[in-house]
Amino acid sequence: MSTKYVPRTALGRVVNTFEESAIAVILGLMTLLTFANVVLRYGFNSSIFWGFEFTLSLFAWLVLFGMSYAVKVTAHLGVDAVIVMFPGKTRRILALVAAALCILYAVLLMKGAWDYWAPFGGFQQTGGRWFPEGFIKTRDQGWYETETIPMPDWLRFIEGTFNAGEAYGKLPRFIPYFMLPFGSALLLFRFVQAGWGIVTGEREGLIVSHEAEDAIEDVRHMNYEE
């Protein structure tokens, strides 16, 4: 059965609150911006021209940030019809194999995410086709900008570091793209954390099991209310 995630330490509560707040803020901004654009389009024949690209970036942030959060709280859905046929010890071994494969996947994803983002941030990519083999010389692409998202004045201080002192006309791409390596690193950390939880017996697996049964249990009491 799935269990509700409860932070055990003060730091855990702070991190959990931050993650949930960040997800809520991203969802709220997407909703408000989309609603504002609908009102402007149909009511005033106008629009926030940078709204689509900004909402698209927020959606990418939501997915990349939310995937690691879902691993932490065991919210990813999965089919366990075959797994539950095995005894407890075998299920634990299968869960550990799944965790190892997920960690391997996260490592590969982290490398790809870093290599994609690094040129936009003025950093070096990693060598090697599959696994990092040191850093290699990479062409600086820190001057690349988004298509429509305006550059906030309070971020002008980064121009000297990332754009050789030249002014950005639009928001530089390395800012919205930063969620690629950050989200991948956080996913890797959560998979390692989840794998260790399986080793120590703190959790049974990486996915929600019997989610339909849990939903029924949540509403069962409604059938008995007068």
KENU-495931 format. One record per atom (N, C-alpha, C, O): x, y, z. Coordinates in steps of 0.02 Angstrom, whole numbers, plus 32768, in hexadecimal, padded with zeros to 4 digits. Layout:
N
XYZ
...
***
This chain:
226
802A7FC48000
800080008000
802C803E8000
8063803D801C
801680737FE2
803B80B17FE3
803380D38026
800180C98049
806480FB8038
8063811F8078
806E8169806C
808C817D803A
80558190809A
805D81D88095
80A281EC80AE
80B881D580E3
80C482178088
8107822B809C
8103825D80D5
80DD828D80D3
812A82508109
812D827C8144
8176828B8153
819B825D8164
818C82CA814D
81D282DB815D
81E182CB81A6
81B782D581D2
821E82B281B2
8230829D81F5
825B82D0821A
825E82CF8258
827B82FD81F7
82A8832E8216
829283748204
8269837E81D7
82AE83A48228
829E83EA821A
82B583FE81D3
8291842181AF
82F083E681C0
830983F4817C
82DB83D48149
82CD83F38115
82C583978157
829783758129
8256839B8120
823C839F80E9
823D83B88157
81FF83DE8153
8209841E812B
81DE84338104
8243843E8134
8253847B810E
8258846C80C3
823B848F809A
827C843680B2
82858423806C
82428410804D
823384238015
821A83E98072
81D983D48058
81AB840F804D
81888412801A
81AC843F807C
8183847B8074
819984A48038
817084BE8013
81DB84A9802F
81F684CE7FF6
81E184AE7FB4
81CB84D07F86
81E7846B7FB0
81D584497F72
818B84507F62
8179845F7F2A
816184467F94
8119844D7F88
810684947F78
80DA84A07F4E
812784C57F98
8118850B7F8A
812E851E7F43
810B85417F20
816985057F2F
818285137EEC
815384F77EB7
814485197E85
813B84BA7EC1
810D849B7E91
80CC84C37E8F
80B084CF7E59
80B384D87EC9
807685007ECB
807E85437EA9
805185597E85
80B785647EB3
80C485A57E94
80C7859E7E48
80AB85C67E24
80EA856A7E30
80EF855F7DE8
80AA85537DCA
809A85707D96
808285297DEA
803E851D7DD2
8015855C7DD2
7FEF856A7DA3
801B85837E08
7FF585C27E0D
800885F37DD7
7FDC86127DB9
804985FB7DCA
806086297D96
804886137D51
8032863D7D29
804B85D37D44
803285B97D04
7FE885C87CFB
7FD285DD7CC6
7FC285BC7D31
7F7985C77D2D
7F6986107D24
7F4086217CF9
7F88863B7D4B
7F7A86837D47
7F8D86A07D03
7F6786C67CE5
7FC8868C7CEA
7FDF86A77CAA
7FB2868F7C71
7FA186B67C44
7FA0864F7C72
7F7586357C3E
7F3086567C41
7F1486687C0D
7F14865E7C7D
7ED3867E7C85
7ED686C67C6D
7EA886DE7C4B
7F0B86EA7C7F
7F1287307C6A
7F1587357C1E
7EF887627C01
7F3987077BFF
7F3E87097BB6
7EFB86FB7B94
7EEC87187B61
7ED486CD7BB1
7E9286BE7B95
7E6586FC7B9A
7E42870D7B6A
7E66871D7BD4
7E3D87597BDD
7E5387907BAD
7E2887B17B8E
7E94879A7BA6
7EAD87CE7B79
7E9D87BF7B30
7E8C87EB7B0A
7EA2877F7B1F
7E97876C7AD9
7E4E87747AC4
7E3F87907A8F
7E20875C7AEE
7DDA875D7ADB
7DB5879C7AF2
7D8087AD7AD7
7DD187BF7B23
7DB087FA7B3B
7DCC883B7B1F
7DA7886C7B19
7E0D883B7B0F
7E2D887A7AFA
7E5588727ABA
7E7888A07AA6
7E5088377A9B
7E74882A7A5C
7EBF88387A63
7EDE88557A37
7EDA88247A9C
7F20882E7AAB
7F3B87EF7ACC
7F1887BE7AD3
7F7A87F27AE1
7F9787B87B04
7FDA87CB7B23
7FF887FE7B10
7FF087A37B51
803487A97B6C
806187817B3D
806187437B40
808687A27B13
80A887817ADC
80DB874E7AF3
80EA871E7ACF
80F887587B2E
812987287B47
810A86F27B73
812E86C87B8E
80C886F47B7A
80A686C67BA7
80AD867D7B95
80B786537BC1
80A8866D7B54
80AB86267B40
80EF86077B50
80F285D17B6C
8124862A7B3E
8167860F7B4A
817586097B95
819485D97BAC
815E863B7BBC
8169863A7C03
814186007C24
815B85DE7C4F
810385F67C0E
80DB85BF7C28
80F9857C7C15
80F9854D7C3D
811385777BD8
8134853A7BC2
8170852A7BEE
817C84F07BFF
8197855D7BFE
81D185547C2A
81BC853F7C70
81DB85137C8F
8186855E7C89
816D854B7CCB
815585037CCC
815F84DF7CFD
813684EE7C96
811E84A97C92
815884787C94
815584447CB5
818E84897C70
81CA845F7C72
81E7845D7CB8
81FC84287CD0
81E884967CDA
820084987D1F
81D4846C7D4C
81ED84487D77
8193846F7D41
816484497D6A
817183FE7D62
817383D97D93
817B83E77D24
818783A07D17
81CA838A7D35
81CD83577D57
81FF83B07D28
8241839D7D3E
824883A17D8A
826D83797DA8
822683D07DA9
822883D67DF1
81FA83A47E12
820983887E46
81C083997DF2
818F836C7E0F
81A183237E0C
818B82FC7E36
81CA830F7DDA
81D982C87DD5
820182AF7E10
81F782767E27
822F82D87E29
825682C37E64
822C82C57EA3
8234829B7ECF
81FF82F67EA7
81D282FA7EE1
81A582BC7EE3
819782A17F19
818E82A67EA9
8163826B7EA7
8189822C7EBC
816B81FF7EDA
81CA82287EAD
81F281F07EC4
81F681F17F10
81F281BE7F31
81FF822D7F2C
820782337F74
81C9821D7F9A
81CE81FB7FCD
818F82317F81
815082227FA5
812E81E37F8B
80F581D47F9D
815181BD7F5F
813681807F42
80F4818D7F1F
80C2816C7F2D
80F581BD7EF1
80B881D07ECE
80B681B97E86
808281BF7E65
80EE819F7E6C
80EE81857E28
80C381467E24
80C8811A7E4E
809A81437DF1
806E81097DE8
809380D17DC4
80C080DD7D9B
808180937DD4
80A0805A7DB4
8072801E7DB8
8044801B7DE0
80807FED7D8E
805A7FAF7D8D
807F7F7A7DB5
80B77F667DA4
80607F647DEB
80827F337E17
805D7EF07E18
80647ECA7E48
80367EE17DE3
800F7EA37DE1
803B7E667DE4
80287E337E01
80767E697DC5
80A47E307DC6
80CE7E307E05
80DB7DFB7E22
80E37E6A7E1B
81107E6F7E55
80EF7E527E94
81107E307EBB
80AF7E5F7E9D
808D7E487EDA
80857DFC7EDC
80717DE07F0F
80937DDB7EA4
808E7D927EA3
80CA7D717EC4
80C87D357ED5
81007D977ECF
813C7D7B7EEC
813B7D857F38
81197DB27F51
81607D5B7F5C
81657D647FA5
81897DA47FB6
81A97DC37F8B
81857DB97FF5
81A07DFA800A
81E97E037FFA
81FD7E397FE4
82137DD08005
825B7DD67FF9
82697DE17FB0
82937E0A7F9E
82467DBD7F84
82507DC57F3C
82397E0A7F25
82597E297EFB
82017E227F41
81E97E657F30
821D7E9A7F43
82277ECA7F1E
823D7E907F7B
82707EBF7F91
82AC7EBF7F61
82C87EF47F52
82C07E847F4B
82F77E7F7F1B
82E47EA27ED9
830D7EC67EBD
82A77E967EC2
82907EB67E85
828E7F027E8D
829E7F277E5E
827A7F197EC8
82797F617ED5
82BF7F7E7ED3
82C97FB67EBB
82F07F597EED
83357F707EEC
83517F727EA5
83767F9F7E93
833E7F407E7C
83537F407E36
83357F7C7E12
83577F9E7DEB
82F67F897E1F
82D57FC37E00
82F780037E16
830180307DED
830980097E56
832A80457E6E
836E804D7E4D
838180857E3A
839380177E44
83D5801B7E23
83CE80327DDB
83F5805B7DC3
839C80177DB7
8390802C7D72
837C80757D6E
839080997D41
8353808B7D9E
833E80D17D9F
837981007DAE
837E81367D91
83A680EA7DDA
83E181127DE9
840E81177DAB
8428814D7D9C
841680E07D88
843D80E07D4A
841E81107D17
844181377CF7
83DC810C7D10
83B981397CE2
83C381827CF7
83CF81AC7CCC
83C081907D37
83C781D57D4F
840E81EF7D42
8417822A7D34
844081C37D48
848581D77D39
848C81EA7CEF
84A9821D7CDF
847081C17CC3
847281D07C7C
844C82107C6C
846382397C43
841382197C8C
83EB82557C83
841082937C9B
840E82C77C7B
8433828C7CD4
845982C37CF0
849182D87CC0
849D83147CB6
84B482A87CA4
84E982B87C75
84CE82DD7C38
84E983107C23
849882C27C1C
847A82E27BE1
846183287BF0
846883557BC7
844283307C2B
842883717C3D
845F83A47C47
845A83DD7C31
8496838E7C69
84CE83BD7C73
84EE83D07C30
84FC840A7C24
84F9839E7C05
851983AC7BC5
84EF83DA7B99
850A84017B71
84AE83D57BA0
848284027B79
848384497B95
848584797B70
8481844E7BD8
847C84907BF7
84BF84B47BFB
84C184F27BF6
84F684907C04
853784AE7C11
854B84E57BE0
8561851A7BF7
854584DC7B9F
855A85127B71
853385527B7B
854F85887B74
84F2854E7B8C
84CA85897B96
84DF85AF7BD5
84D685EB7BDA
84FC858B7C06
851385AA7C43
855D85BC7C41
857885D57C72
857E85AF7C09
85C585BE7C04
85F1858A7C26
862B85987C36
85D6854E7C31
85FD85197C51
861184E47C1E
85FA84E67BE4
863B84B57C33
865384827C05
862884437C09
860F84307C3E
862084247BD0
85FD83E47BCD
862B83AC7BE5
866783B57BEB
860D83727BF2
863583387C07
8645830D7BCB
861E83097B9B
867E82EC7BCD
869182BE7B99
8672827A7BA5
8654826E7BD9
8678824E7B74
865B820B7B7B
861582087B5D
85EF82377B61
860781CE7B3F
85C681C67B1F
858F81B87B51
855781D27B4B
859E818E7B83
856B817A7BB3
857881977BF8
854A81B17C18
85B581917C10
85C681A87C53
85FA81E07C50
862481DF7C23
85F9820F7C7E
862882477C7D
8671822F7C80
868282057CAA
869A824A7C55
86E2823B7C54
870A827B7C58
873782867C30
86F982A67C87
871A82E67C8C
86F7831A7C61
86C6830C7C3F
871083577C64
86F2838E7C3F
8719839B7BFF
875683917BFC
86F583B27BCC
871483C17B8C
8707840A7B7A
86D784297B93
873184257B50
8729846B7B3B
86E884737B15
86D9844E7AE7
86C184A57B2A
867E84AF7B0E
867484F87AFA
868985267B1E
865585037AC1
864885477AAA
861685697AD7
85E1854E7AE5
862785A47AEE
85FC85CB7B1B
85BF85E57AF4
85C786077AC1
858485D47B0C
854685EC7AED
851C86137B1F
84DE86147B1A
853D86337B4F
851A86597B82
84F386947B67
84C886AF7B8A
850086A77B2A
84DD86E17B0C
849A86CE7AED
847486F97AD8
848B868D7AEA
844B86777ACE
841286907AFA
8415868B7B38
83DE86AA7ADB
83A586C57AFF
8365869E7AEF
8361867B7ABC
833386A47B1A
82F286897B0A
82D286B27AD2
82EB86E77AC1
829C86997AB6
827D86BB7A7E
825786F97A92
825B872D7A70
823186F57AC8
8204872D7AD9
820787437B22
81F2877B7B31
8220871A7B4F
821E872B7B97
824B87677BA5
828687647B97
8230879D7BC1
825887D97BCD
828D87CD7C04
828687A17C2E
82C187F67C01
82F787F27C32
82E7881F7C6D
82E4885C7C64
82DD88057CAA
82D088307CE4
830D885A7CF5
834688437CF1
830188987D07
833988C57D17
836188AD7D54
839D88B97D58
833F888B7D83
836288767DBF
8393883D7DB3
83B988297DDF
839288217D74
83C187ED7D63
83FA88077D37
842387E07D1F
83FE88487D2D
843188657D02
847888587D1B
84A7885B7CF5
847F88497D5B
84C1883F7D78
84E488017D5B
852187FB7D60
84BE87D47D3C
84DD87977D20
84FD87A37CDC
852187787CC3
84EF87DC7CBE
850887E97C7A
855487EB7C77
857187D67C45
857388057CAB
85BC88087CAB
85DC87C47CAE
861387BA7C93
85BB87947CCD
85D787517CD5
85C687247C9A
85F186FF7C82
858887267C82
857286F67C50
856D87137C0A
856686EC7BDA
857287547C02
856A87717BBF
85A087A57BB0
859587D27B88
85DA879E7BCF
861387C97BC3
860288137BC9
861D883D7BA6
85D588237BF7
85C388697C03
858F88847BD4
857788BC7BDE
857C885F7BA0
854988757B72
8503886D7B91
84F7883F7BB8
84D6889B7B7F
849388997B9B
846988637B78
846D885B7B3B
8442883F7B9F
8413880F7B84
83D488337B6E
83B9885C7B92
83BC88227B31
837D883D7B1B
834288157B36
830D88307B44
834D87D47B3C
831B87A77B58
833C877D7B8F
8379877F7B98
831487587BB2
832E872D7BE8
835D86F97BCA
834B86D77B9A
839A86F27BE5
83C886C07BC9
83AD867A7BD4
838C866B7C05
83BD864E7BA5
83A0860B7BA6
83BA85E17BE0
839785B37BF6
83F585F07BF9
841085C57C2D
83E785C87C6D
83EC859B7C97
83BE85FC7C76
839586017CB3
835B85D07CB1
835585A77CDF
832F85D17C7E
82FA859E7C7E
831485587C73
82F685277C8B
834C85517C4F
8368850F7C41
838B84F17C7E
839B84B67C7F
8398851A7CB1
83BC85027CEC
839784CA7D0F
83B684A07D30
835584C87D07
832F84937D27
8340844E7D0C
8333841C7D2E
835D844A7CD1
837184097CB5
83A483E67CE1
839683AF7CF9
83DF84037CED
840F83E07D19
83F883DF7D62
840683AF7D85
83D684147D78
83C084167DBE
838C83E07DCC
839183BB7DFD
835A83DB7DA0
832783A87DA8
834383627DA2
832D83357DC6
837283587D75
839083167D6C
83BA83037DA9
83B882CA7DBF
83DF83337DC4
840783267E00
83DA83157E3B
83E882E97E63
83A3833A7E41
8374832D7E78
835382E97E70
834782C67EA1
834482D67E31
832782947E25
8357825D7E38
8344822B7E57
839782667E26
83CA82357E38
83CF822F7E84
83D381F77E9E
83CF82677EA7
83D282657EF0
839782417F0E
839F821A7F3C
835B824E7EF4
831F822E7F0E
831E81E27F00
830681BC7F29
833981CD7EC6
833C81867EB8
836D81637EE7
8360812C7EFF
83A681847EF3
83D781687F23
83B881647F68
83C081327F8B
839581997F7B
8373819B7FBB
833E81647FC0
833881427FF4
8318815B7F8A
82E481277F8A
830380E17F8C
82EA80B57FAE
833980D87F67
835B80987F68
837580867FAD
8370804D7FC3
839180B77FCF
83A880AC8013
836D809D8042
837480758070
833580BD8036
82FA80AF805E
82E380678055
82CA80498085
82EA804B8019
82D78005800D
83097FD78031
82F57FA5804E
83497FE9802E
837C7FC08050
836F7FBD809B
83757F8780B9
835D7FF580B8
83537FF88101
830D7FE38116
82FE7FDE8151
82E17FD680E5
829E7FC080F5
826D7FF88105
82377FEB811D
8280803680F7
8255806F8105
821E807780D1
81EB809680DE
8229805B8096
81F6805D8061
81F8801D8039
822A7FFA8039
81C0800E8018
81B97FCE7FF5
81CD7FD27FAB
81E07FA07F8E
81C8800D7F8E
81D880127F47
81DA805B7F31
81DD80897F59
81D980647EEF
81DF80A67ED1
819D80C27EB9
819980FD7EA7
816980997EB7
812A80AE7E99
80F180A87ECB
80F880887EFF
80BA80C87EBB
807C80BF7EE1
8060807B7ECF
8057806B7E95
805180537F01
803380127EF5
7FEB80117F0E
7FDC802F7F42
7FC07FF07EEA
7F7A7FEB7EFE
7F5A80307F06
7F33803B7F34
7F6A805D7ED8
7F4F80A17EE0
7F0380A37EDD
7EE480CD7EFD
7EE580747EB6
7E9C80727EB3
7E7E805E7EF6
7E4B807A7F0B
7E9E802E7F17
7E86801A7F59
7E8C80527F8B
7E60805C7FB6
7EC280777F86
7ECB80B07FB4
7E9580E47FA9
7E7B81007FD9
7E8380F07F6A
7E4F81217F5B
7E0C810B7F77
7DE581337F91
7E0080CA7F73
7DC180AF7F8E
7DBF80B77FDA
7D8C80CA7FF6
7DF780A97FFA
7DFB80B18043
7DEF80F98058
7DD18106808C
7E088128802F
7E01816F8040
7DB881868040
7DA581B38065
7D8E81668016
7D48817C8010
7D17814A802E
7CDB8155802B
7D318113804A
7D0580DF8064
7CD780FB809A
7C9C80E8809E
7CF2812880C4
7CCA814180FC
7C8E816980E5
7C5D816F810A
7C90818380A7
7C5881AB808E
7C1A817F8086
7BE28199808A
7C23813F807A
7BE981138070
7BC3810580B0
7B8B80EC80AE
7BE2811680E9
7BC381078128
7BAA8145814C
7B9081418184
7BB3817E812D
7B9C81BC814B
7B4F81C28144
7B3381B08110
7B3081D98178
7AE681E18177
7AD382238157
7A9882338151
***
